[in-house]
Amino acid sequence: MAQKLSRQLRAAEDRIAELEAEVELYREKGDRAEQWLHKVYMEIEERFIRQPEENRRATFGPNRRRA
């Protein structure tokens, strides 16, 4: 009985170690995904929001609006 419980305990500890390794893997993947999303967000912000505003200001002046 003690050997059986010992094997079960060892199997449980091995599974815990596997799950902890998976958690770390997914945590790292999540961090990389967040960094990638931030990069995409910044590129969109720069290309489609800031540059068009700067282009309008350069074309129409800071206080003029398009008709």
LUMFIKOL-118963 format. One record per atom (N, C-alpha, C, O, CB): atom name; residue number from 1; x, y, z. Coordinates in nm, 4 decimals, decimal comma, always signed. Glycine has a CB too. Example, Ala and Ser with C-alpha at 12.3 -4.5 7.8 and 13.67 -1.06 7.14 Angstrom:
2
("N" 1 (+1,3190 -0,5690 +0,7800))
("CA" 1 (+1,2300 -0,4500 +0,7800))
("C" 1 (+1,3200 -0,3300 +0,7800))
("O" 1 (+1,4236 -0,3319 +0,8465))
("CB" 1 (+1,1308 -0,4473 +0,9046))
("N" 2 (+1,2850 -0,2250 +0,7080))
("CA" 2 (+1,3670 -0,1060 +0,7140))
("C" 2 (+1,2900 +0,0030 +0,7870))
("O" 2 (+1,3409 +0,1138 +0,8039))
("CB" 2 (+1,4084 -0,0598 +0,5725))
//
This chain:
67
("N" 1 (+0,0835 -0,1195 +0,0000))
("CA" 1 (+0,0000 +0,0000 +0,0000))
("C" 1 (+0,0875 +0,1252 +0,0000))
("O" 1 (+0,0604 +0,2207 -0,0729))
("CB" 1 (-0,0947 +0,0002 +0,1218))
("N" 2 (+0,1924 +0,1242 +0,0822))
("CA" 2 (+0,2820 +0,2397 +0,0896))
("C" 2 (+0,3520 +0,2626 -0,0442))
("O" 2 (+0,3703 +0,3769 -0,0862))
("CB" 2 (+0,3860 +0,2200 +0,2013))
("N" 3 (+0,3912 +0,1537 -0,1112))
("CA" 3 (+0,4571 +0,1691 -0,2413))
("C" 3 (+0,3612 +0,2267 -0,3448))
("O" 3 (+0,3992 +0,3115 -0,4255))
("CB" 3 (+0,5120 +0,0342 -0,2900))
("N" 4 (+0,2383 +0,1806 -0,3419))
("CA" 4 (+0,1379 +0,2306 -0,4350))
("C" 4 (+0,1162 +0,3804 -0,4144))
("O" 4 (+0,1134 +0,4570 -0,5107))
("CB" 4 (+0,0054 +0,1541 -0,4177))
("N" 5 (+0,1010 +0,4213 -0,2903))
("CA" 5 (+0,0820 +0,5630 -0,2593))
("C" 5 (+0,2055 +0,6443 -0,2962))
("O" 5 (+0,1944 +0,7577 -0,3427))
("CB" 5 (+0,0495 +0,5814 -0,1108))
("N" 6 (+0,3227 +0,5861 -0,2753))
("CA" 6 (+0,4464 +0,6538 -0,3107))
("C" 6 (+0,4539 +0,6770 -0,4619))
("O" 6 (+0,4936 +0,7846 -0,5066))
("CB" 6 (+0,5674 +0,5723 -0,2629))
("N" 7 (+0,4155 +0,5750 -0,5409))
("CA" 7 (+0,4139 +0,5899 -0,6875))
("C" 7 (+0,3126 +0,6959 -0,7308))
("O" 7 (+0,3396 +0,7762 -0,8202))
("CB" 7 (+0,3809 +0,4549 -0,7551))
("N" 8 (+0,1974 +0,6949 -0,6671))
("CA" 8 (+0,0952 +0,7943 -0,7006))
("C" 8 (+0,1430 +0,9352 -0,6672))
("O" 8 (+0,1204 +1,0297 -0,7428))
("CB" 8 (-0,0356 +0,7639 -0,6261))
("N" 9 (+0,2090 +0,9472 -0,5534))
("CA" 9 (+0,2631 +1,0766 -0,5132))
("C" 9 (+0,3666 +1,1250 -0,6141))
("O" 9 (+0,3664 +1,2412 -0,6547))
("CB" 9 (+0,3252 +1,0678 -0,3731))
("N" 10 (+0,4548 +1,0339 -0,6535))
("CA" 10 (+0,5591 +1,0687 -0,7506))
("C" 10 (+0,4976 +1,1079 -0,8848))
("O" 10 (+0,5426 +1,2031 -0,9485))
("CB" 10 (+0,6567 +0,9509 -0,7696))
("N" 11 (+0,3953 +1,0349 -0,9273))
("CA" 11 (+0,3262 +1,0668 -1,0534))
("C" 11 (+0,2599 +1,2039 -1,0433))
("O" 11 (+0,2626 +1,2818 -1,1386))
("CB" 11 (+0,2202 +0,9581 -1,0877))
("N" 12 (+0,2010 +1,2327 -0,9290))
("CA" 12 (+0,1371 +1,3625 -0,9092))
("C" 12 (+0,2419 +1,4743 -0,9114))
("O" 12 (+0,2185 +1,5799 -0,9703))
("CB" 12 (+0,0588 +1,3646 -0,7760))
("N" 13 (+0,3554 +1,4519 -0,8486))
("CA" 13 (+0,4623 +1,5522 -0,8485))
("C" 13 (+0,5167 +1,5750 -0,9893))
("O" 13 (+0,5460 +1,6882 -1,0277))
("CB" 13 (+0,5759 +1,5092 -0,7548))
("N" 14 (+0,5300 +1,4660 -1,0662))
("CA" 14 (+0,5759 +1,4795 -1,2050))
("C" 14 (+0,4757 +1,5603 -1,2870))
("O" 14 (+0,5139 +1,6467 -1,3658))
("CB" 14 (+0,5972 +1,3404 -1,2691))
("N" 15 (+0,3480 +1,5313 -1,2675))
("CA" 15 (+0,2438 +1,6046 -1,3416))
("C" 15 (+0,2434 +1,7523 -1,3023))
("O" 15 (+0,2261 +1,8391 -1,3878))
("CB" 15 (+0,1043 +1,5423 -1,3153))
("N" 16 (+0,2619 +1,7804 -1,1767))
("CA" 16 (+0,2690 +1,9192 -1,1302))
("C" 16 (+0,3848 +1,9922 -1,1990))
("O" 16 (+0,3703 +2,1060 -1,2437))
("CB" 16 (+0,2859 +1,9244 -0,9758))
("N" 17 (+0,4991 +1,9251 -1,2065))
("CA" 17 (+0,6155 +1,9853 -1,2726))
("C" 17 (+0,5859 +2,0115 -1,4200))
("O" 17 (+0,6240 +2,1161 -1,4724))
("CB" 17 (+0,7394 +1,8941 -1,2587))
("N" 18 (+0,5183 +1,9179 -1,4880))
("CA" 18 (+0,4816 +1,9377 -1,6284))
("C" 18 (+0,3878 +2,0568 -1,6438))
("O" 18 (+0,4052 +2,1395 -1,7334))
("CB" 18 (+0,4157 +1,8111 -1,6851))
("N" 19 (+0,2888 +2,0647 -1,5564))
("CA" 19 (+0,1924 +2,1748 -1,5635))
("C" 19 (+0,2589 +2,3089 -1,5346))
("O" 19 (+0,2261 +2,4090 -1,5983))
("CB" 19 (+0,0775 +2,1513 -1,4650))
("N" 20 (+0,3514 +2,3121 -1,4402))
("CA" 20 (+0,4229 +2,4363 -1,4110))
("C" 20 (+0,5061 +2,4803 -1,5315))
("O" 20 (+0,5149 +2,5994 -1,5612))
("CB" 20 (+0,5133 +2,4187 -1,2876))
("N" 21 (+0,5668 +2,3840 -1,6005))
("CA" 21 (+0,6435 +2,4166 -1,7208))
("C" 21 (+0,5513 +2,4717 -1,8296))
("O" 21 (+0,5874 +2,5666 -1,8992))
("CB" 21 (+0,7189 +2,2921 -1,7724))
("N" 22 (+0,4333 +2,4130 -1,8444))
("CA" 22 (+0,3363 +2,4628 -1,9419))
("C" 22 (+0,2906 +2,6040 -1,9070))
("O" 22 (+0,2778 +2,6895 -1,9945))
("CB" 22 (+0,2154 +2,3690 -1,9497))
("N" 23 (+0,2665 +2,6273 -1,7792))
("CA" 23 (+0,2254 +2,7608 -1,7353))
("C" 23 (+0,3311 +2,8631 -1,7753))
("O" 23 (+0,2979 +2,9695 -1,8275))
("CB" 23 (+0,2022 +2,7638 -1,5820))
("N" 24 (+0,4561 +2,8322 -1,7514))
("CA" 24 (+0,5646 +2,9243 -1,7864))
("C" 24 (+0,5699 +2,9465 -1,9373))
("O" 24 (+0,5887 +3,0592 -1,9830))
("CB" 24 (+0,7000 +2,8704 -1,7359))
("N" 25 (+0,5534 +2,8400 -2,0140))
("CA" 25 (+0,5528 +2,8521 -2,1598))
("C" 25 (+0,4417 +2,9453 -2,2063))
("O" 25 (+0,4655 +3,0349 -2,2873))
("CB" 25 (+0,5367 +2,7144 -2,2250))
("N" 26 (+0,3207 +2,9247 -2,1556))
("CA" 26 (+0,2090 +3,0093 -2,1963))
("C" 26 (+0,2232 +3,1517 -2,1437))
("O" 26 (+0,1777 +3,2459 -2,2086))
("CB" 26 (+0,0781 +2,9496 -2,1481))
("N" 27 (+0,2840 +3,1686 -2,0301))
("CA" 27 (+0,3089 +3,3025 -1,9780))
("C" 27 (+0,4040 +3,3777 -2,0720))
("O" 27 (+0,3818 +3,4947 -2,1030))
("CB" 27 (+0,3677 +3,2953 -1,8343))
("N" 28 (+0,5088 +3,3102 -2,1163))
("CA" 28 (+0,6037 +3,3716 -2,2095))
("C" 28 (+0,5367 +3,4030 -2,3434))
("O" 28 (+0,5589 +3,5092 -2,4016))
("CB" 28 (+0,7247 +3,2789 -2,2315))
("N" 29 (+0,4545 +3,3094 -2,3914))
("CA" 29 (+0,3821 +3,3344 -2,5166))
("C" 29 (+0,2882 +3,4535 -2,5012))
("O" 29 (+0,2766 +3,5361 -2,5917))
("CB" 29 (+0,3025 +3,2093 -2,5594))
("N" 30 (+0,2219 +3,4621 -2,3874))
("CA" 30 (+0,1327 +3,5744 -2,3607))
("C" 30 (+0,2085 +3,7067 -2,3583))
("O" 30 (+0,1616 +3,8070 -2,4121))
("CB" 30 (+0,0600 +3,5536 -2,2284))
("N" 31 (+0,3250 +3,7063 -2,2963))
("CA" 31 (+0,4067 +3,8279 -2,2913))
("C" 31 (+0,4485 +3,8709 -2,4319))
("O" 31 (+0,4420 +3,9891 -2,4658))
("CB" 31 (+0,5315 +3,8056 -2,2032))
("N" 32 (+0,4918 +3,7735 -2,5143))
("CA" 32 (+0,5307 +3,8063 -2,6519))
("C" 32 (+0,4112 +3,8571 -2,7317))
("O" 32 (+0,4250 +3,9491 -2,8123))
("CB" 32 (+0,5919 +3,6837 -2,7212))
("N" 33 (+0,2952 +3,7983 -2,7100))
("CA" 33 (+0,1749 +3,8423 -2,7805))
("C" 33 (+0,1395 +3,9852 -2,7403))
("O" 33 (+0,1018 +4,0658 -2,8254))
("CB" 33 (+0,0568 +3,7474 -2,7511))
("N" 34 (+0,1510 +4,0170 -2,6128))
("CA" 34 (+0,1242 +4,1537 -2,5670))
("C" 34 (+0,2210 +4,2522 -2,6300))
("O" 34 (+0,1808 +4,3608 -2,6718))
("CB" 34 (+0,1331 +4,1620 -2,4144))
("N" 35 (+0,3484 +4,2154 -2,6371))
("CA" 35 (+0,4474 +4,3028 -2,6997))
("C" 35 (+0,4149 +4,3238 -2,8470))
("O" 35 (+0,4248 +4,4358 -2,8971))
("CB" 35 (+0,5885 +4,2442 -2,6843))
("N" 36 (+0,3763 +4,2177 -2,9165))
("CA" 36 (+0,3419 +4,2272 -3,0570))
("C" 36 (+0,2188 +4,3165 -3,0765))
("O" 36 (+0,2171 +4,4013 -3,1658))
("CB" 36 (+0,3169 +4,0874 -3,1152))
("N" 37 (+0,1166 +4,2976 -2,9933))
("CA" 37 (-0,0038 +4,3804 -3,0029))
("C" 37 (+0,0284 +4,5273 -2,9771))
("O" 37 (-0,0259 +4,6156 -3,0434))
("CB" 37 (-0,1102 +4,3317 -2,9038))
("N" 38 (+0,1156 +4,5531 -2,8819))
("CA" 38 (+0,1555 +4,6913 -2,8543))
("C" 38 (+0,2262 +4,7515 -2,9755))
("O" 38 (+0,2017 +4,8668 -3,0112))
("CB" 38 (+0,2473 +4,6976 -2,7303))
("N" 39 (+0,3135 +4,6736 -3,0383))
("CA" 39 (+0,3844 +4,7211 -3,1572))
("C" 39 (+0,2850 +4,7522 -3,2692))
("O" 39 (+0,2946 +4,8567 -3,3336))
("CB" 39 (+0,4878 +4,6160 -3,2045))
("N" 40 (+0,1902 +4,6622 -3,2924))
("CA" 40 (+0,0895 +4,6845 -3,3965))
("C" 40 (+0,0077 +4,8084 -3,3638))
("O" 40 (-0,0182 +4,8906 -3,4518))
("CB" 40 (-0,0029 +4,5615 -3,4112))
("N" 41 (-0,0329 +4,8226 -3,2392))
("CA" 41 (-0,1097 +4,9395 -3,1967))
("C" 41 (-0,0332 +5,0687 -3,2248))
("O" 41 (-0,0893 +5,1653 -3,2766))
("CB" 41 (-0,1436 +4,9295 -3,0473))
("N" 42 (+0,0956 +5,0692 -3,1900))
("CA" 42 (+0,1765 +5,1894 -3,2109))
("C" 42 (+0,1912 +5,2205 -3,3602))
("O" 42 (+0,1881 +5,3372 -3,3992))
("CB" 42 (+0,3153 +5,1724 -3,1465))
("N" 43 (+0,2070 +5,1179 -3,4436))
("CA" 43 (+0,2173 +5,1410 -3,5870))
("C" 43 (+0,0872 +5,1966 -3,6435))
("O" 43 (+0,0890 +5,2878 -3,7262))
("CB" 43 (+0,2547 +5,0120 -3,6587))
("N" 44 (-0,0249 +5,1423 -3,5992))
("CA" 44 (-0,1548 +5,1937 -3,6444))
("C" 44 (-0,1718 +5,3377 -3,5994))
("O" 44 (-0,2135 +5,4238 -3,6768))
("CB" 44 (-0,2709 +5,1064 -3,5906))
("N" 45 (-0,1397 +5,3625 -3,4752))
("CA" 45 (-0,1486 +5,4983 -3,4209))
("C" 45 (-0,0661 +5,5950 -3,5051))
("O" 45 (-0,1133 +5,7030 -3,5408))
("CB" 45 (-0,1010 +5,5015 -3,2741))
("N" 46 (+0,0556 +5,5563 -3,5364))
("CA" 46 (+0,1452 +5,6437 -3,6122))
("C" 46 (+0,0979 +5,6611 -3,7562))
("O" 46 (+0,0922 +5,7738 -3,8056))
("CB" 46 (+0,2874 +5,5878 -3,6107))
("N" 47 (+0,0644 +5,5534 -3,8234))
("CA" 47 (+0,0305 +5,5609 -3,9662))
("C" 47 (-0,1058 +5,6203 -3,9939))
("O" 47 (-0,1215 +5,6959 -4,0897))
("CB" 47 (+0,0368 +5,4250 -4,0265))
("N" 48 (-0,2044 +5,5882 -3,9128))
("CA" 48 (-0,3409 +5,6240 -3,9465))
("C" 48 (-0,3992 +5,7355 -3,8611))
("O" 48 (-0,5039 +5,7903 -3,8956))
("CB" 48 (-0,4265 +5,5047 -3,9354))
("N" 49 (-0,3361 +5,7694 -3,7534))
("CA" 49 (-0,3915 +5,8732 -3,6668))
("C" 49 (-0,3001 +5,9951 -3,6626))
("O" 49 (-0,3444 +6,1058 -3,6931))
("CB" 49 (-0,4136 +5,8188 -3,5252))
("N" 50 (-0,1753 +5,9775 -3,6260))
("CA" 50 (-0,0859 +6,0930 -3,6133))
("C" 50 (-0,0477 +6,1523 -3,7476))
("O" 50 (-0,0573 +6,2737 -3,7652))
("CB" 50 (+0,0389 +6,0539 -3,5387))
("N" 51 (-0,0049 +6,0711 -3,8424))
("CA" 51 (+0,0397 +6,1248 -3,9704))
("C" 51 (-0,0723 +6,1973 -4,0450))
("O" 51 (-0,0487 +6,3068 -4,0962))
("CB" 51 (+0,0948 +6,0132 -4,0567))
("N" 52 (-0,1927 +6,1412 -4,0532))
("CA" 52 (-0,2987 +6,2171 -4,1211))
("C" 52 (-0,3271 +6,3513 -4,0542))
("O" 52 (-0,3538 +6,4499 -4,1230))
("CB" 52 (-0,4261 +6,1351 -4,1256))
("N" 53 (-0,3219 +6,3564 -3,9204))
("CA" 53 (-0,3415 +6,4842 -3,8514))
("C" 53 (-0,2317 +6,5830 -3,8891))
("O" 53 (-0,2589 +6,7000 -3,9160))
("CB" 53 (-0,3442 +6,4636 -3,6989))
("N" 54 (-0,1075 +6,5351 -3,8907))
("CA" 54 (+0,0038 +6,6219 -3,9273))
("C" 54 (-0,0083 +6,6670 -4,0718))
("O" 54 (+0,0216 +6,7822 -4,1034))
("CB" 54 (+0,1370 +6,5504 -3,9054))
("N" 55 (-0,0522 +6,5767 -4,1610))
("CA" 55 (-0,0710 +6,6126 -4,3010))
("C" 55 (-0,1808 +6,7170 -4,3165))
("O" 55 (-0,1656 +6,8102 -4,3955))
("CB" 55 (-0,1041 +6,4887 -4,3838))
("N" 56 (-0,2906 +6,7039 -4,2434))
("CA" 56 (-0,3984 +6,8046 -4,2494))
("C" 56 (-0,3479 +6,9382 -4,1996))
("O" 56 (-0,3768 +7,0415 -4,2599))
("CB" 56 (-0,5207 +6,7601 -4,1661))
("N" 57 (-0,2730 +6,9383 -4,0908))
("CA" 57 (-0,2210 +7,0646 -4,0374))
("C" 57 (-0,1265 +7,1309 -4,1366))
("O" 57 (-0,1294 +7,2526 -4,1545))
("CB" 57 (-0,1489 +7,0411 -3,9040))
("N" 58 (-0,0430 +7,0502 -4,2009))
("CA" 58 (+0,0510 +7,1058 -4,2975))
("C" 58 (-0,0229 +7,1598 -4,4184))
("O" 58 (+0,0190 +7,2606 -4,4753))
("CB" 58 (+0,1531 +7,0003 -4,3406))
("N" 59 (-0,1303 +7,0968 -4,4589))
("CA" 59 (-0,2044 +7,1376 -4,5778))
("C" 59 (-0,2959 +7,2556 -4,5488))
("O" 59 (-0,3016 +7,3501 -4,6274))
("CB" 59 (-0,2857 +7,0211 -4,6319))
("N" 60 (-0,3668 +7,2515 -4,4379))
("CA" 60 (-0,4685 +7,3508 -4,4098))
("C" 60 (-0,4311 +7,4490 -4,2991))
("O" 60 (-0,5066 +7,5421 -4,2715))
("CB" 60 (-0,5944 +7,2823 -4,3737))
("N" 61 (-0,3202 +7,4303 -4,2380))
("CA" 61 (-0,2797 +7,5169 -4,1286))
("C" 61 (-0,3372 +7,4674 -3,9983))
("O" 61 (-0,4304 +7,3871 -3,9986))
("CB" 61 (-0,3229 +7,6601 -4,1541))
("N" 62 (-0,2833 +7,5140 -3,8858))
("CA" 62 (-0,3246 +7,4617 -3,7565))
("C" 62 (-0,4670 +7,4994 -3,7171))
("O" 62 (-0,5299 +7,4264 -3,6406))
("CB" 62 (-0,2307 +7,5095 -3,6519))
("N" 63 (-0,5206 +7,6128 -3,7678))
("CA" 63 (-0,6517 +7,6595 -3,7223))
("C" 63 (-0,7597 +7,6487 -3,8300))
("O" 63 (-0,8751 +7,6838 -3,8055))
("CB" 63 (-0,6414 +7,8027 -3,6759))
("N" 64 (-0,7240 +7,6013 -3,9467))
("CA" 64 (-0,8215 +7,5921 -4,0554))
("C" 64 (-0,8768 +7,4512 -4,0626))
("O" 64 (-0,8079 +7,3530 -4,0349))
("CB" 64 (-0,7582 +7,6323 -4,1904))
("N" 65 (-1,0025 +7,4445 -4,1005))
("CA" 65 (-1,0670 +7,3150 -4,1170))
("C" 65 (-1,1045 +7,2959 -4,2624))
("O" 65 (-1,1266 +7,3922 -4,3358))
("CB" 65 (-1,1911 +7,3028 -4,0268))
("N" 66 (-1,1114 +7,1688 -4,3031))
("CA" 66 (-1,1552 +7,1389 -4,4383))
("C" 66 (-1,3052 +7,1596 -4,4486))
("O" 66 (-1,3797 +7,1378 -4,3531))
("CB" 66 (-1,1171 +6,9951 -4,4782))
("N" 67 (-1,3471 +7,2020 -4,5658))
("CA" 67 (-1,4918 +7,2215 -4,5897))
("C" 67 (-1,5602 +7,0924 -4,6206))
("O" 67 (-1,6812 +7,0904 -4,6432))
("CB" 67 (-1,5155 +7,3190 -4,7033))
//
